[in-house]
Amino acid sequence: MEARQEHILCLLIERYPQLAVCRESIKQAYDLIEDAYLKDRKLLVSGNGGSASDSEHIVGELMKEFRLKRKVYANQAESLKSIDEEMGAILAENLQGALPAISLTGHSSLTTAFMNDSLPELVFAQQINGYGKAGDVYLGISTSGNSKNILYAAITAKAKGLKVIGLTGRLNSRLADFADVCIRVPETETFKIQELHLPVYHSICMMLEDKFFGEG
């Protein structure tokens, strides 16, 4: 982790001192995702209920501008213009740099069909089976760390060579057992856990954006 990313992490702990116990796991999770992006891999994310919303939120911060401007690279801009000068110029001016991430909580036709035809708790595992490639990262969000569909997804991810990150509450869990890194925020009530999940993943997204789109 570089100095700028370390600074963002320090600011997180300043704002939320209770997250000091998660400093190392947040750093490790960041390192796994950074390494995946450096190797042109992607992030897959899922959760249930409020954590499903968090999954979509994370993808939104990674796939478009978050805090920094993300102009497309010059060679991409030239390639767009070479296909059609006018439309290519509009694309070059308005497209934003993206860090590839997919939330598994959408895709309603796929997920409802699979849940109707097979075991519903395997729905995220099925998507990882299709999308996941060795070197990708799966982030499973579960306040309890014991949600069956998240656990099945984690097992499938590990079997396919993905790195697994868990984002849970304080108590130990099955997800922590399967994960390469588990960020266990120091709360046990669901709403309090969710309140701490947001600043954690916001900071990770900020660190990634700074790494890949920051100056210097």
Solvent accessible surface area in square Angstrom, and as a share of the most:
residue,aa,sasa,rsa
1,M,64,0.29
2,E,80,0.36
3,A,87,0.68
4,R,86,0.31
5,Q,0,0.00
6,E,59,0.26
7,H,109,0.49
8,I,20,0.10
9,L,1,0.00
10,C,45,0.27
11,L,68,0.34
12,L,0,0.00
13,I,19,0.10
14,E,125,0.56
15,R,125,0.46
16,Y,69,0.26
17,P,90,0.57
18,Q,86,0.38
19,L,0,0.00
20,A,52,0.40
21,V,118,0.68
22,C,3,0.01
23,R,82,0.30
24,E,98,0.44
25,S,21,0.13
26,I,0,0.00
27,K,57,0.24
28,Q,76,0.34
29,A,0,0.00
30,Y,0,0.00
31,D,45,0.23
32,L,37,0.18
33,I,5,0.03
34,E,26,0.12
35,D,62,0.32
36,A,4,0.03
37,Y,14,0.05
38,L,101,0.50
39,K,124,0.52
40,D,130,0.67
41,R,101,0.37
42,K,40,0.17
43,L,2,0.01
44,L,0,0.00
45,V,0,0.00
46,S,0,0.00
47,G,1,0.01
48,N,63,0.32
49,G,60,0.57
50,G,36,0.35
51,S,4,0.02
52,A,23,0.18
53,S,71,0.46
54,D,18,0.09
55,S,0,0.00
56,E,84,0.38
57,H,64,0.28
58,I,3,0.02
59,V,23,0.13
60,G,32,0.31
61,E,25,0.11
62,L,1,0.01
63,M,86,0.38
64,K,102,0.43
65,E,31,0.14
66,F,53,0.22
67,R,160,0.58
68,L,61,0.30
69,K,147,0.62
70,R,2,0.01
71,K,109,0.46
72,V,19,0.11
73,Y,143,0.54
74,A,79,0.62
75,N,119,0.61
76,Q,77,0.34
77,A,14,0.11
78,E,107,0.48
79,S,59,0.38
80,L,33,0.16
81,K,62,0.26
82,S,94,0.61
83,I,145,0.74
84,D,62,0.32
85,E,123,0.55
86,E,131,0.59
87,M,126,0.56
88,G,2,0.02
89,A,41,0.31
90,I,104,0.53
91,L,75,0.37
92,A,12,0.09
93,E,108,0.48
94,N,99,0.51
95,L,71,0.35
96,Q,70,0.31
97,G,12,0.11
98,A,47,0.36
99,L,9,0.04
100,P,62,0.39
101,A,5,0.04
102,I,45,0.23
103,S,8,0.05
104,L,0,0.00
105,T,39,0.22
106,G,26,0.25
107,H,70,0.31
108,S,80,0.51
109,S,91,0.59
110,L,79,0.39
111,T,14,0.08
112,T,78,0.45
113,A,52,0.40
114,F,37,0.15
115,M,73,0.33
116,N,130,0.67
117,D,117,0.60
118,S,50,0.32
119,L,101,0.50
120,P,67,0.42
121,E,65,0.29
122,L,46,0.23
123,V,10,0.06
124,F,13,0.05
125,A,10,0.08
126,Q,73,0.32
127,Q,4,0.02
128,I,0,0.00
129,N,82,0.42
130,G,54,0.52
131,Y,71,0.27
132,G,1,0.01
133,K,120,0.51
134,A,61,0.47
135,G,32,0.30
136,D,1,0.00
137,V,1,0.00
138,Y,0,0.00
139,L,13,0.06
140,G,0,0.00
141,I,0,0.00
142,S,4,0.03
143,T,26,0.15
144,S,60,0.39
145,G,1,0.01
146,N,69,0.35
147,S,31,0.20
148,K,125,0.53
149,N,26,0.13
150,I,0,0.00
151,L,11,0.06
152,Y,86,0.33
153,A,0,0.00
154,A,0,0.00
155,I,81,0.41
156,T,30,0.17
157,A,0,0.00
158,K,89,0.38
159,A,89,0.69
160,K,68,0.29
161,G,40,0.39
162,L,6,0.03
163,K,93,0.40
164,V,0,0.00
165,I,1,0.01
166,G,0,0.00
167,L,3,0.01
168,T,0,0.00
169,G,3,0.03
170,R,121,0.44
171,L,105,0.52
172,N,100,0.51
173,S,10,0.06
174,R,124,0.45
175,L,0,0.00
176,A,24,0.19
177,D,96,0.50
178,F,42,0.18
179,A,16,0.12
180,D,65,0.33
181,V,13,0.07
182,C,23,0.13
183,I,2,0.01
184,R,95,0.35
185,V,0,0.00
186,P,35,0.22
187,E,51,0.23
188,T,67,0.39
189,E,89,0.40
190,T,76,0.44
191,F,112,0.47
192,K,72,0.30
193,I,6,0.03
194,Q,52,0.23
195,E,107,0.48
196,L,8,0.04
197,H,0,0.00
198,L,69,0.34
199,P,6,0.04
200,V,0,0.00
201,Y,4,0.02
202,H,39,0.18
203,S,0,0.00
204,I,15,0.07
205,C,2,0.01
206,M,29,0.13
207,M,0,0.00
208,L,1,0.00
209,E,2,0.01
210,D,23,0.12
211,K,53,0.23
212,F,45,0.19
213,F,37,0.16
214,G,22,0.21
215,E,164,0.74
216,G,109,1.05
